Amino acid sequence: IEKAMPSLETGTPVEFDEEINNLNRTCGTMLSYQISKRYGKEGLPDDTIKINFKGHAGQSFGFTLAKGVTMMVEGDANDYTGKGLSGGKIAVFPSQEVVNDGFVPEDNVIVGNVCLYGATS
């Protein structure tokens, strides 16, 4: 939330990189609460807050993610990714290193079960 404060306070776009592991559950939920508290259901303009993660996202990554937030994961994500998505954007993709090592999409899973359950936009 601290790194997104310029966006929360003045709408100034921000982008930053973070490591993530599967202990980080419901990542993005408290940030989305701050957005909805300040801007209501309209949220922020698309891509106002961009967070680039590297690693393994935990359960319910991006739960109720608000409009204006884009979260990308280079790696994989656990079950319930994007649950209740509320206007935000989520992308999960394998690293180039994994692809170069012979990653076969049809033989691998990079996002767990029940993705986007209850997503409204």
N, C-alpha and C positions, 0 to 999 in steps of 0.2 A: 504494500500500500504506500509505503514511504517513497518508493521510486516512481510511483504513478501520481504523486501529489500535484505536480504541475498541471496534469490533465484534470484531476479532480477539482482543483481550485480555479483554474482559468481556461481549461479546455485546450491547453497547449499539448500537441502530440508528443509522446515519448515512446522510445523503443529501447529495450534492454535485454540482455542475455542472462540466463540463470541455469544452474545445474538443477536436476530434479531426480528424486528416487521414489520408490513405491511406498515410502512412509508418508509422502506428501499427498494426503487425501483431500478431496474436495478443493483442490487448488483453484483459486479464482473466485471462490464464493464470497469471502469477506470483501474483496475488491468490488464485486458486483453489488453487494449491499451498499457500499459507500456511493457507488454511482446511482443506484436507485433512490437512495436517501436524498441525494443532492439534485438529481435530474429527472426523477420519476421514471415512468415506463418508457419515455422517449430515449433515455440513455444519452450517450455521447455519439457524435458522428462516427461512422465506420472507421476502424483502424486508428482511433485516437491513442489507444494504448496497445502497443505490440510487445509481446513477451515471447522471446525465443528460448525454449528449453532444450536441454540436451540430457538424455538419460531415460529413465523409466518412470513414467507418471503413474501415480497411485490411483486407487479406486475413486470413482466419481470425479475425475479430472474435469474441470470446467463446469461443475454443477451450477445450474442457473446462471450461466455466464451472460452478463448484460451486454446490450448493444454498445458498440464502441471499443470492445476488447477483442483482440485477436491473439490467440495463444497457439504457438506451434511447438511441436515436440519432434526433435530428431532422435528417434529411438522407438519406444513403444509405450503403450498405455494399458492400464488395467480395465476391469469391468466397469460398466456404467459411465464411460467417457461421454461427456456432453449431456448427461441426464438433466432434463428440464431446461435445456438451452433456451435462452431468452433474448436472442438477437446478436449474441457474440459469435465469434468464428473460431473454429478449432481445426487444426491440421496435424496429422501424425504421419510421419514418414520415416523409413529406415535411413541410416547414415549412408553416405556414399561409400564408405569403407565396407560396410556389409554388402551393399550392392555389388561392389567390385570383387568381393570374395565369393560371389555366386548366388546371392540371395534369389530365391525363386518365389515370387509372390504367391502363386497358387499352392505352394507347399508350406507357407508360413502365415502366422497370425501376428499382426502388430497392434491390434486393439482387441480388448476382451469382449465378453458377452454384453448384451443388452445396451449397446451404444445408442445414444440419442433418445432414450426412453423418456417420454413426456416432453420432448423438445417442441417448442411452439414456433420457433423461427430460426 
